[in-house]
């Protein structure tokens, strides 16, 4: 109930002028509100509730608006924000990362950053970026997730999860990506200077695939910002408020669903015009055909 509705309900015992003064609204504004035609019940609210529930609090007002407009509901962020507040609903918010997973090998020969000064990719499978993060397990243990992401479509093209983070962690994720995507020669594969990526085995596999090696400059987190930004999204949406996985097996199942199904196929990304990576790639292929 808004203030005008409250005044209307209380005009029997108290004068309108007194109620308006107590609720800090103008008398003229109240009477203008009274003269407006009755508004139909908002048809978007059940759809908003369904979307908020389906995406398990991962969508704030921007993505909710995009979701509802795709379903034919014309609703703005202000109305959505008010609706969330009235219903006691709050979307998840990002939190900073803590552990460090990059350990450089001082003896490794590191390639240049081939992304500096270059325009962004115009199509998928032109640039992939890789990174490693930690995921908490029950009992204070950790497991480690390596992904390769396409910088054009934001799709996670390959990933691997394990209890340790040797070179094989990123190599298995890379093998998955190369097998599924079959990129043309010339693909740039970019990562930080961690020993897993600068290892001879990783560089050899990249060169064997006809791809080009690229590394971030030492100590510059912005050189691999897109890969690192994905971790904040994953942890906020899948591990809110100190949640941990019960085991490595549970972590694998949850990450498989989140990345392969939800993140790649369903989740709307602001950088993609609030489309999922799959929808973005589909639209791009239609425009190019």
Secondary structure, DSSP 8 states (H G I E B T S, - for coil): --HHHHHHHHTTTS-HHHHHHHTT--HHHHHHHHHS------SHHHHHHHHHHHTTT---HHHHHHHHHHTT----HHHHHHHHHHTT---------------B-TTS-----TTTT----SSTTSEEEEEEEEEEETTTEEEEEEEEEETTT--EEEEEEESS--HHHHHHHHHHHHHHH---TT-EEEE-SBHHHHSHHHHHHHHHTT-EEEE--TT-GGGGHHHHHHHHHHHHHHSGGG--BSSHHHHHHHHHIIIIIIIIII--BGGGTSB-HHHHHHHHHHHH-
